[in-house]
Amino acid sequence: MVNSHRKRILKVYLGFYCTAIILPKICICSQFSMPSSDQFNQDLGAFPAATNGEPFPWHELRLPNTAIPLHYDLLVHPNLTSLDFVASEKIEVLARDATQFIILHSKDLEIMNATLHSEEDLRYRKPGRKLDVLSYPAHEQIALLVPEKLTADLKYYVAIDFQGKVADGFEGFYKSTYRTLGGETRTIAVTDFEPTEARMAFPCFDEPLFKANFSIKIRRESRHIALSNMPKVKTIELEGGLLEDHFETTVKMSTYLVAYIVCDFKSVSGTSSSGVKVSIYASPDKWSQTHYALEASLKLLDFYESYFDINYPLPKLDLIAIPDFGAGAMENWGLITYRETSLLFDPKTSSAFDKLWVTRVIAHELAHQWFGNLVTMEWWNDIWLNEGFAKYMELVSLNATYPELQFDDYFLEVCFEVIKRDSLNASHPISNQAKTPTQIQEMFDTISYNKGACILNMLKDFLSEEKFRKGIIHYLKKFSYQNAKNDDLWSSMSNLLFQGEDEEVRDMMATWTLQKGIPLVVVEREGRSLRLRQERFLSGVFREDPAWRALQERYLWHIPLTYSTSSSDVIHRHILKSKTDILDLPESTSWVKFNVNSNGYYIVHYEGHGWDQLIQQLNQNHTLLRPKDRTGLIHDAFQLVSAGRLTLDKALDLTRYLQHETSSLALLKGLGYLELFYHMMDRRNISDVSENLKHYLLQYFKPVIDTQSWNDEGSVWDRMLRSTLLTLACDLNHTPCIRKATDLFSQWMESSGKLNIPTDVLKIVYSVGAQTTEGWNYLLEQYKLSMSGAEKNKILYALSTRKHQEKLMKLIELGMEGKIIKTQDLASLLHAIARNPKGQQLAWNFVRENWTHLLKKFGLGSFDMRIIISGTTSHFSSKDELQEVKLFFDSLKAQGLHLDIFQIVLETISKNIKWLEKNLPTLRTWLLART
């Protein structure tokens, strides 16, 4: 799955597994611990009450394994007018132990009838035995009580008739709507089951370990088509004009990967080198935007089959753009669902970044067909085995298939983004406990995705590309159609290494997956000796703080260090396994730079004259350092400022060389921090500093700003730099930028929206145009008419930059209504409005006053809800704001509502407050000396 909000990528959790977290080499044998039927009969008071008041025979959140599924026969008939469905299923189960009950997951379904057949019953056509059904909604479980104990090692067949509502959100079996060019609103029905929502569509063993085969049948009207994981084998005509589509039986897979859709979409198709039919589906008016996705999917599918040395196991692969979708995409085996902006590409309105995003998401979901689908984690505590690998494979696959997108450079941002989160004490280990559905949802975060990918990239750099690839191929082949856990991956890697290397890898990676946080490597040079020290890096916690020492205890990483010097291009390597160490340099050198190309997941601080020597080199000849190393230095310097380890003026001095920088990567990194400081001052209305910083930016970067053209020419990084620089210039009211954008917007309005504005400056032009009432109103009308999700995103962002609160409130109201601005875009809209100085209090007040409505729309642990909470609060930087947020969170906790994001936000605001207290005077003085 890809989280949806652009960076958003974004853009996605947590006891049966205590022993696995602490001692990864010990098997988990208690995960299915269960009372016997006799114990249930003797100790009824130990069990919860079902909805009818009777004792419910199971008290754990996890299902027992007394009966396990082998095959599901599922028939679903949705009514897209009344928005409900009727369905039936027959589950073939194997009794592992004698038992008098079968526990399944079921949520918001009405069970009409349940019967049980033995194999003997079927053989002799005996009638099934009716089963009593008990429901325990608190655990989203039902119990099927059998009249006689099931016999161990025999197969049984459970038949269930049930019905339910086509849901109104983004989970389970839900409705989605779209508007045609002619203005008609049409409804489709779509599924999204990860992580725990298959139970909303059919009663099932809804845990990843319970893999089974699925035979699916869908009833529909003739104006619709039905899609599912496998190809359709036949269609039967029924009475009343209904059609019933039968699909091939799936391979063995987990319930969260089941998918079926009823829609009226059109497709474009092609065939991969190995004969797999690949199709891209979209609503009829958006069919023309599917062609790039087909090209990319075919190319990436061929690459993965070759890279993994395992053919994609299904005969077809469908990718479909869903008008209403909570995540960025979902990797259902053979039927991958996408948010429209993650799959469709419109050359007239999609920018260079949009193209990179679409390609990345396709690469991510196709990687899941192996990592996640073919081999699935045993439990959600190890979701990183799915998501971290899929994120990492974006890098590998795009480097090979689309080198012109230069994703290798962008991958640095993947790691820089997660470091911000992982450097807070509120972070969590990659492999972390998760019991409840809300905790499981919270595991889909930047730690599982980005940190997982970054430590895999670090391991690849340590082992070599060849060894790493052989290791993951061995892992995939060994655990195909099975489940795996954290230690299984390291064992697979170790089996291909030399004696000694195997233990080293397992021990090393345990330090990265079983403890939270990121290490700080402190380097002090004395002649040819390098004194190394590792600490836990904590942003917003200073060494002089009373809590600092306690937060350092028991943290130790095995860090695969790399470093280079001014004397040669040789990359030196060393594993730092202890708190301190000493390295001897082979020759004298004027500087040393650790973490070559930023492949390692750690931050480096150079004590003594280390930073001065590097700054001097950057000013004299920055090209002696690699572009990624220059970018990494900028990143680490400002991170160290947030931890009180480097003064702000030193970090700012490091950026002074940027006027000579030719790497867009490094330029964007330096600009990003300066822009961040400007917006912080602007939001706090610290006008003297914000004005001086504005003048400094426009003066210092004027040469590079003035050379930007208003077109789509150049490399991906040239284009992203152009978009960033011109956005900044117009935000700062740079007269030439405002004038050019205003002219283009006027021409666009005069052409009735027909003028093709270069895609990389489209958002800038719209944002400038939105500052007048006429322009804002016109953009809203164009938003309603646009058939391009990429364009709608740009328009919505532009509308959110308006400085009038009435207009901003209008946007929020439209987002809550969900017709013009879809509910799926509300979270990112609130985030954008909160970044507008005129909207920050408006957005925060709205969230507090409408919490119950938002909770009903999105659910507590959803990615959208976490974006809403963090997006409207994490930029706060005053003690009053901190207290206000804390009181609100306390009121939610008093209602039994708790999320990890609460503590993350509180720590982030505290960090912002400390940053201002410590660095505002320095920033003011530094700017006064340069403006």
DANORTA-V536833 format. One record per pair of residues at least 4 apart in sequence whose C-alpha atoms are under 6 Angstrom apart, sorted by the first residue. I is the first residue (numbers start at 1). J is the second residue. D is the distance in Angstrom with one decimal. If there is no record, write none. Layout:
i->I j->J d->D
i->I j->J d->D
//
This chain:
i->1 j->329 d->5.5
i->1 j->330 d->4.5
i->1 j->331 d->5.9
i->2 j->328 d->4.8
i->2 j->329 d->5.1
i->3 j->9 d->6.0
i->3 j->10 d->4.9
i->3 j->11 d->4.7
i->3 j->12 d->4.2
i->3 j->327 d->5.0
i->3 j->328 d->5.0
i->4 j->10 d->5.0
i->4 j->11 d->4.5
i->4 j->327 d->4.6
i->4 j->328 d->3.8
i->5 j->9 d->5.7
i->5 j->10 d->3.9
i->5 j->11 d->3.7
i->6 j->10 d->4.7
i->6 j->11 d->4.6
i->7 j->11 d->5.0
i->12 j->444 d->4.0
i->12 j->445 d->3.9
i->12 j->446 d->5.9
i->13 j->434 d->4.8
i->13 j->439 d->4.4
i->13 j->440 d->3.3
i->13 j->441 d->5.2
i->13 j->442 d->4.4
i->13 j->443 d->2.9
i->14 j->381 d->5.5
i->14 j->432 d->5.5
i->14 j->433 d->4.1
i->14 j->434 d->2.4
i->14 j->435 d->5.9
i->14 j->439 d->4.7
i->14 j->440 d->4.9
i->14 j->443 d->5.6
i->16 j->31 d->5.0
i->19 j->23 d->5.5
i->20 j->24 d->4.7
i->24 j->487 d->6.0
i->32 j->64 d->5.0
i->32 j->65 d->5.9
i->35 j->39 d->5.9
i->37 j->99 d->5.9
i->39 j->43 d->5.9
i->40 j->44 d->5.8
i->47 j->55 d->6.0
i->47 j->59 d->5.8
i->48 j->55 d->5.8
i->48 j->56 d->5.5
i->49 j->53 d->5.3
i->49 j->54 d->5.5
i->49 j->55 d->4.6
i->49 j->56 d->5.4
i->50 j->54 d->5.4
i->50 j->55 d->5.8
i->50 j->56 d->5.1
i->50 j->134 d->5.9
i->50 j->135 d->5.3
i->50 j->136 d->5.0
i->51 j->135 d->5.7
i->61 j->139 d->5.9
i->66 j->95 d->5.8
i->66 j->96 d->4.9
i->66 j->97 d->5.0
i->67 j->94 d->5.4
i->67 j->95 d->4.4
i->67 j->96 d->5.5
i->68 j->93 d->5.3
i->68 j->94 d->5.3
i->69 j->92 d->5.9
i->69 j->93 d->4.4
i->69 j->212 d->6.0
i->70 j->92 d->5.4
i->70 j->93 d->5.5
i->70 j->212 d->4.7
i->71 j->91 d->5.7
i->71 j->92 d->5.1
i->71 j->212 d->5.2
i->71 j->213 d->4.7
i->71 j->214 d->5.7
i->72 j->90 d->5.8
i->72 j->91 d->4.5
i->72 j->214 d->4.8
i->73 j->89 d->5.3
i->73 j->90 d->5.0
i->73 j->215 d->4.8
i->74 j->89 d->4.4
i->74 j->216 d->4.9
i->75 j->87 d->5.4
i->75 j->88 d->5.4
i->75 j->216 d->6.0
i->75 j->217 d->4.6
i->75 j->218 d->5.8
i->76 j->87 d->4.4
i->76 j->218 d->5.1
i->77 j->85 d->5.4
i->77 j->86 d->5.4
i->77 j->218 d->5.9
i->77 j->219 d->4.7
i->78 j->84 d->5.9
i->78 j->85 d->4.1
i->79 j->83 d->5.4
i->79 j->84 d->5.5
i->79 j->85 d->5.8
i->83 j->166 d->5.1
i->84 j->164 d->5.8
i->84 j->165 d->4.1
i->84 j->166 d->4.9
i->85 j->163 d->5.7
i->85 j->164 d->5.5
i->86 j->163 d->4.3
i->87 j->162 d->5.5
i->87 j->163 d->5.8
i->88 j->160 d->5.6
i->88 j->161 d->4.4
i->89 j->159 d->5.7
i->89 j->160 d->5.4
i->90 j->158 d->5.4
i->90 j->159 d->4.3
i->91 j->157 d->5.5
i->91 j->158 d->5.1
i->92 j->156 d->5.8
i->92 j->157 d->4.6
i->93 j->155 d->5.6
i->93 j->156 d->5.3
i->94 j->154 d->5.8
i->94 j->155 d->4.5
i->95 j->152 d->5.0
i->95 j->153 d->5.3
i->95 j->154 d->5.6
i->96 j->152 d->5.1
i->96 j->153 d->5.4
i->97 j->152 d->4.4
i->98 j->149 d->6.0
i->98 j->150 d->5.2
i->98 j->151 d->4.9
i->98 j->152 d->4.9
i->99 j->149 d->5.1
i->99 j->150 d->5.3
i->100 j->146 d->5.3
i->100 j->149 d->4.5
i->101 j->144 d->5.4
i->101 j->145 d->4.5
i->101 j->146 d->5.7
i->102 j->143 d->5.7
i->102 j->144 d->5.1
i->103 j->142 d->5.8
i->103 j->143 d->4.6
i->104 j->141 d->5.6
i->104 j->142 d->5.4
i->104 j->204 d->5.4
i->104 j->205 d->5.3
i->105 j->140 d->5.6
i->105 j->141 d->4.3
i->105 j->199 d->5.5
i->105 j->203 d->5.6
i->105 j->204 d->5.3
i->105 j->205 d->5.8
i->105 j->206 d->6.0
i->106 j->140 d->5.5
i->106 j->141 d->5.3
i->106 j->199 d->4.6
i->106 j->203 d->4.7
i->107 j->140 d->5.3
i->107 j->199 d->5.5
i->107 j->200 d->4.8
i->109 j->163 d->5.9
i->109 j->164 d->5.0
i->110 j->162 d->5.5
i->110 j->163 d->5.3
i->111 j->162 d->4.4
i->112 j->161 d->5.3
i->112 j->162 d->5.1
i->113 j->160 d->5.6
i->113 j->161 d->5.1
i->114 j->130 d->6.0
i->114 j->131 d->5.4
i->114 j->159 d->5.6
i->114 j->160 d->4.4
i->115 j->128 d->5.5
i->115 j->129 d->5.3
i->115 j->130 d->4.3
i->115 j->131 d->5.2
i->115 j->158 d->5.8
i->115 j->159 d->5.2
i->116 j->128 d->5.2
i->116 j->129 d->5.1
i->116 j->157 d->5.7
i->116 j->158 d->4.7
i->117 j->121 d->5.6
i->117 j->128 d->4.9
i->117 j->156 d->5.8
i->117 j->157 d->5.0
i->118 j->156 d->4.6
i->121 j->125 d->5.5
i->121 j->126 d->4.6
i->131 j->144 d->5.9
i->131 j->145 d->5.7
i->131 j->146 d->5.8
i->132 j->144 d->5.8
i->132 j->145 d->5.3
i->133 j->143 d->5.7
i->133 j->144 d->4.9
i->134 j->142 d->5.5
i->134 j->143 d->5.0
i->135 j->142 d->4.4
i->136 j->141 d->5.3
i->136 j->142 d->6.0
i->166 j->173 d->5.7
i->166 j->174 d->4.8
i->167 j->174 d->4.1
i->168 j->174 d->5.8
i->170 j->326 d->5.5
i->171 j->192 d->5.3
i->172 j->191 d->5.4
i->172 j->192 d->5.3
i->172 j->193 d->5.4
i->172 j->197 d->4.9
i->172 j->198 d->5.8
i->172 j->200 d->5.1
i->172 j->201 d->5.6
i->173 j->190 d->5.7
i->173 j->191 d->4.4
i->173 j->201 d->5.5
i->174 j->189 d->5.6
i->174 j->190 d->5.5
i->175 j->188 d->5.8
i->175 j->189 d->4.6
i->176 j->187 d->5.7
i->176 j->188 d->5.3
i->176 j->324 d->5.3
i->177 j->186 d->5.4
i->177 j->187 d->4.4
i->178 j->185 d->5.6
i->178 j->186 d->5.5
i->179 j->183 d->5.7
i->179 j->184 d->5.5
i->179 j->185 d->4.5
i->180 j->184 d->5.3
i->188 j->262 d->5.8
i->188 j->263 d->4.8
i->189 j->261 d->5.6
i->189 j->262 d->5.2
i->190 j->261 d->4.5
i->191 j->259 d->5.7
i->193 j->197 d->4.3
i->193 j->198 d->4.7
i->193 j->256 d->4.8
i->194 j->256 d->4.9
i->198 j->256 d->5.9
i->199 j->203 d->5.3
i->199 j->204 d->6.0
i->206 j->255 d->5.8
i->208 j->254 d->5.0
i->209 j->378 d->5.3
i->211 j->252 d->5.8
i->211 j->253 d->4.6
i->211 j->254 d->4.5
i->212 j->252 d->4.8
i->212 j->253 d->5.4
i->213 j->250 d->5.3
i->213 j->251 d->5.6
i->213 j->252 d->4.6
i->214 j->249 d->5.5
i->214 j->250 d->5.2
i->215 j->249 d->4.4
i->216 j->247 d->5.6
i->217 j->245 d->5.5
i->217 j->246 d->4.6
i->218 j->244 d->5.5
i->218 j->245 d->5.3
i->219 j->243 d->5.6
i->219 j->244 d->4.3
i->220 j->242 d->5.8
i->220 j->243 d->5.4
i->221 j->242 d->5.1
i->224 j->263 d->5.2
i->224 j->264 d->4.7
i->225 j->262 d->5.8
i->225 j->263 d->5.5
i->225 j->264 d->5.8
i->226 j->261 d->5.6
i->226 j->262 d->4.6
i->227 j->260 d->5.5
i->227 j->261 d->5.2
i->228 j->259 d->5.5
i->228 j->260 d->4.2
i->229 j->259 d->5.9
i->229 j->333 d->5.8
i->229 j->334 d->4.6
i->229 j->335 d->5.1
i->230 j->247 d->5.9
i->230 j->248 d->5.5
i->231 j->247 d->5.7
i->231 j->248 d->5.9
i->232 j->246 d->5.7
i->232 j->247 d->4.2
i->233 j->246 d->5.8
i->233 j->247 d->5.3
i->234 j->245 d->6.0
i->234 j->246 d->5.4
i->235 j->244 d->5.4
i->235 j->245 d->4.4
i->236 j->243 d->5.7
i->236 j->244 d->5.0
i->237 j->243 d->4.7
i->238 j->242 d->5.1
i->238 j->243 d->5.7
i->257 j->332 d->4.4
i->257 j->333 d->5.8
i->265 j->282 d->5.4
i->265 j->283 d->4.6
i->265 j->284 d->5.6
i->266 j->281 d->5.6
i->266 j->282 d->5.8
i->266 j->284 d->5.4
i->267 j->280 d->5.2
i->267 j->281 d->4.3
i->268 j->279 d->5.6
i->268 j->280 d->5.4
i->269 j->278 d->5.5
i->269 j->279 d->4.2
i->270 j->277 d->5.9
i->270 j->278 d->5.4
i->271 j->275 d->5.6
i->271 j->276 d->5.5
i->271 j->277 d->4.6
i->271 j->278 d->5.8
i->272 j->276 d->5.2
i->272 j->298 d->5.5
i->276 j->315 d->5.3
i->276 j->316 d->5.2
i->277 j->316 d->4.7
i->278 j->316 d->5.9
i->278 j->317 d->4.8
i->278 j->318 d->5.8
i->279 j->318 d->4.8
i->280 j->318 d->5.9
i->280 j->319 d->4.9
i->280 j->320 d->5.7
i->281 j->320 d->4.5
i->282 j->286 d->6.0
i->282 j->287 d->5.6
i->282 j->320 d->5.9
i->282 j->321 d->5.2
i->289 j->344 d->5.1
i->289 j->345 d->5.1
i->289 j->346 d->5.3
i->290 j->344 d->5.5
i->293 j->297 d->5.9
i->296 j->300 d->6.0
i->297 j->301 d->5.9
i->303 j->307 d->6.0
i->304 j->308 d->5.8
i->305 j->309 d->5.7
i->305 j->310 d->5.4
i->305 j->311 d->5.0
i->308 j->473 d->5.5
i->317 j->334 d->4.5
i->318 j->334 d->5.8
i->318 j->335 d->4.7
i->319 j->335 d->5.8
i->319 j->336 d->4.8
i->319 j->337 d->6.0
i->320 j->337 d->5.1
i->320 j->338 d->6.0
i->321 j->338 d->4.9
i->321 j->339 d->5.6
i->321 j->340 d->4.7
i->322 j->338 d->5.8
i->322 j->339 d->5.4
i->322 j->340 d->5.8
i->325 j->339 d->5.3
i->326 j->824 d->5.8
i->328 j->338 d->6.0
i->328 j->339 d->5.3
i->329 j->337 d->5.5
i->329 j->338 d->4.1
i->329 j->339 d->5.9
i->330 j->336 d->5.7
i->330 j->337 d->5.2
i->331 j->336 d->4.9
i->331 j->365 d->5.2
i->332 j->336 d->5.0
i->338 j->342 d->6.0
i->340 j->344 d->5.7
i->341 j->789 d->5.3
i->341 j->790 d->5.9
i->342 j->358 d->4.9
i->343 j->358 d->5.4
i->346 j->350 d->5.3
i->349 j->759 d->5.3
i->349 j->791 d->5.4
i->350 j->354 d->5.4
i->350 j->759 d->5.9
i->350 j->790 d->5.5
i->351 j->759 d->4.8
i->351 j->760 d->5.0
i->352 j->716 d->5.9
i->360 j->394 d->5.8
i->363 j->394 d->5.4
i->364 j->390 d->5.0
i->364 j->391 d->5.9
i->364 j->394 d->5.6
i->367 j->390 d->5.3
i->368 j->372 d->5.1
i->368 j->390 d->5.8
i->369 j->373 d->5.0
i->370 j->374 d->4.7
i->371 j->375 d->5.6
i->371 j->386 d->5.3
i->372 j->376 d->4.4
i->372 j->386 d->4.7
i->374 j->480 d->5.3
i->374 j->481 d->5.1
i->375 j->479 d->5.8
i->375 j->480 d->5.2
i->375 j->481 d->5.8
i->375 j->482 d->5.6
i->375 j->483 d->5.7
i->376 j->483 d->4.7
i->377 j->382 d->5.9
i->377 j->483 d->5.2
i->377 j->484 d->4.9
i->377 j->485 d->5.6
i->378 j->483 d->5.0
i->378 j->484 d->5.4
i->378 j->485 d->5.8
i->381 j->431 d->5.4
i->381 j->432 d->4.9
i->381 j->433 d->5.2
i->381 j->434 d->5.6
i->382 j->431 d->5.2
i->384 j->388 d->4.7
i->384 j->448 d->4.5
i->384 j->452 d->5.9
i->385 j->389 d->5.9
i->387 j->449 d->5.0
i->388 j->448 d->5.8
i->388 j->449 d->4.4
i->388 j->452 d->4.1
i->388 j->453 d->4.5
i->389 j->393 d->6.0
i->389 j->453 d->5.9
i->391 j->453 d->5.5
i->392 j->453 d->4.4
i->393 j->397 d->5.8
i->394 j->398 d->5.9
i->398 j->402 d->4.9
i->399 j->403 d->4.8
i->405 j->716 d->5.9
i->413 j->417 d->5.8
i->414 j->450 d->5.9
i->415 j->454 d->5.9
i->418 j->422 d->6.0
i->418 j->446 d->5.8
i->419 j->423 d->5.8
i->422 j->427 d->5.2
i->422 j->517 d->5.0
i->423 j->517 d->5.7
i->423 j->537 d->6.0
i->423 j->538 d->4.9
i->423 j->539 d->5.3
i->424 j->538 d->5.9
i->424 j->539 d->5.9
i->426 j->904 d->5.4
i->428 j->516 d->4.9
i->429 j->513 d->5.9
i->429 j->514 d->5.4
i->429 j->515 d->4.9
i->429 j->516 d->4.0
i->430 j->448 d->5.6
i->430 j->513 d->4.9
i->431 j->513 d->5.7
i->431 j->514 d->5.9
i->434 j->439 d->5.2
i->434 j->440 d->5.3
i->438 j->861 d->4.8
i->441 j->861 d->5.6
i->442 j->861 d->5.9
i->446 j->450 d->5.2
i->447 j->451 d->4.9
i->448 j->452 d->5.4
i->458 j->599 d->5.5
i->458 j->600 d->5.2
i->460 j->464 d->5.4
i->460 j->465 d->5.6
i->460 j->468 d->5.4
i->463 j->467 d->6.0
i->471 j->492 d->5.8
i->471 j->493 d->4.3
i->474 j->478 d->6.0
i->475 j->492 d->5.2
i->476 j->480 d->5.7
i->490 j->494 d->6.0
i->490 j->506 d->5.4
i->494 j->502 d->4.1
i->497 j->501 d->5.8
i->497 j->502 d->5.5
i->503 j->507 d->5.9
i->504 j->508 d->5.8
i->508 j->558 d->5.1
i->510 j->514 d->5.6
i->511 j->557 d->5.2
i->518 j->537 d->5.8
i->518 j->602 d->5.9
i->519 j->535 d->5.7
i->519 j->536 d->4.7
i->519 j->537 d->5.3
i->519 j->602 d->5.3
i->520 j->534 d->5.6
i->520 j->535 d->5.1
i->520 j->536 d->5.7
i->520 j->537 d->5.0
i->520 j->602 d->5.9
i->520 j->603 d->4.9
i->520 j->604 d->5.7
i->521 j->533 d->5.8
i->521 j->534 d->4.6
i->521 j->604 d->4.8
i->522 j->532 d->5.7
i->522 j->533 d->5.0
i->522 j->604 d->5.9
i->522 j->605 d->4.8
i->523 j->531 d->5.8
i->523 j->532 d->4.9
i->523 j->606 d->4.9
i->524 j->530 d->5.7
i->524 j->531 d->5.1
i->524 j->607 d->5.1
i->525 j->529 d->5.8
i->525 j->530 d->4.6
i->528 j->584 d->5.7
i->528 j->585 d->5.0
i->529 j->583 d->5.7
i->529 j->584 d->4.6
i->530 j->582 d->5.5
i->530 j->583 d->5.0
i->531 j->582 d->4.7
i->532 j->580 d->5.4
i->532 j->581 d->5.1
i->532 j->582 d->5.9
i->533 j->579 d->5.6
i->533 j->580 d->4.4
i->534 j->579 d->5.3
i->536 j->552 d->5.8
i->539 j->642 d->5.4
i->539 j->643 d->4.6
i->540 j->642 d->5.6
i->540 j->643 d->5.2
i->540 j->911 d->4.4
i->541 j->643 d->5.8
i->542 j->643 d->5.5
i->542 j->644 d->5.4
i->543 j->548 d->5.6
i->558 j->576 d->5.6
i->558 j->577 d->4.4
i->559 j->575 d->5.4
i->559 j->576 d->5.0
i->560 j->575 d->4.5
i->561 j->573 d->5.6
i->561 j->574 d->5.1
i->561 j->575 d->5.7
i->562 j->572 d->5.5
i->562 j->573 d->4.6
i->562 j->594 d->5.7
i->562 j->595 d->5.1
i->562 j->596 d->5.7
i->563 j->571 d->5.8
i->563 j->572 d->5.3
i->563 j->593 d->5.5
i->563 j->594 d->4.1
i->563 j->595 d->5.7
i->563 j->596 d->5.6
i->564 j->571 d->5.2
i->564 j->592 d->5.9
i->564 j->593 d->5.4
i->565 j->591 d->5.8
i->565 j->592 d->4.3
i->566 j->589 d->5.7
i->566 j->591 d->5.6
i->567 j->589 d->5.6
i->591 j->613 d->5.9
i->595 j->600 d->5.7
i->597 j->628 d->4.8
i->597 j->629 d->5.1
i->598 j->632 d->5.9
i->603 j->636 d->5.9
i->606 j->610 d->4.7
i->606 j->611 d->5.7
i->615 j->654 d->5.4
i->617 j->621 d->5.8
i->618 j->622 d->4.0
i->619 j->657 d->5.3
i->628 j->632 d->6.0
i->631 j->666 d->4.5
i->633 j->637 d->6.0
i->637 j->651 d->5.4
i->640 j->645 d->5.1
i->640 j->646 d->5.4
i->641 j->645 d->5.8
i->641 j->646 d->4.8
i->641 j->647 d->5.8
i->641 j->648 d->5.8
i->649 j->653 d->5.9
i->664 j->668 d->5.9
i->668 j->672 d->5.8
i->671 j->675 d->5.9
i->678 j->690 d->5.5
i->679 j->683 d->6.0
i->681 j->685 d->5.9
i->681 j->686 d->5.1
i->681 j->690 d->5.3
i->682 j->690 d->5.8
i->683 j->837 d->5.0
i->687 j->691 d->5.9
i->689 j->693 d->6.0
i->689 j->924 d->5.8
i->690 j->694 d->6.0
i->695 j->699 d->5.9
i->696 j->700 d->5.7
i->697 j->701 d->5.7
i->698 j->702 d->5.3
i->702 j->706 d->5.8
i->708 j->722 d->5.9
i->711 j->758 d->5.2
i->712 j->758 d->5.7
i->714 j->718 d->5.5
i->717 j->721 d->5.9
i->721 j->725 d->6.0
i->723 j->727 d->6.0
i->723 j->760 d->5.6
i->723 j->761 d->5.9
i->727 j->764 d->5.6
i->729 j->734 d->5.2
i->730 j->734 d->5.5
i->730 j->737 d->5.4
i->730 j->738 d->5.6
i->738 j->742 d->5.9
i->741 j->765 d->4.7
i->745 j->765 d->5.8
i->745 j->769 d->5.9
i->748 j->753 d->5.2
i->748 j->755 d->5.2
i->749 j->753 d->5.6
i->751 j->755 d->5.8
i->763 j->767 d->6.0
i->763 j->794 d->5.0
i->766 j->798 d->5.6
i->767 j->798 d->4.0
i->769 j->775 d->5.2
i->770 j->775 d->5.0
i->770 j->776 d->4.2
i->770 j->799 d->5.9
i->771 j->802 d->5.5
i->782 j->786 d->5.9
i->783 j->792 d->5.6
i->792 j->796 d->6.0
i->800 j->833 d->5.3
i->803 j->838 d->5.6
i->805 j->809 d->6.0
i->814 j->821 d->5.6
i->815 j->821 d->4.9
i->815 j->822 d->6.0
i->815 j->823 d->5.7
i->815 j->826 d->5.2
i->818 j->822 d->4.4
i->818 j->823 d->4.7
i->827 j->864 d->5.6
i->827 j->868 d->5.2
i->831 j->871 d->4.5
i->831 j->872 d->5.7
i->833 j->839 d->5.1
i->834 j->839 d->5.2
i->834 j->840 d->3.8
i->834 j->843 d->5.5
i->834 j->872 d->5.3
i->835 j->840 d->6.0
i->836 j->840 d->5.9
i->839 j->843 d->6.0
i->841 j->845 d->6.0
i->844 j->872 d->5.4
i->846 j->850 d->5.9
i->847 j->851 d->5.5
i->855 j->859 d->5.0
i->855 j->860 d->5.9
i->867 j->871 d->5.3
i->870 j->874 d->5.2
i->874 j->905 d->5.4
i->874 j->908 d->6.0
i->874 j->909 d->5.8
i->876 j->909 d->5.6
i->877 j->909 d->5.6
i->877 j->912 d->5.0
i->877 j->913 d->4.7
i->878 j->913 d->5.7
i->892 j->897 d->5.3
i->893 j->897 d->4.8
i->893 j->898 d->5.5
i->915 j->919 d->5.7
i->916 j->920 d->5.0
i->922 j->926 d->6.0
//
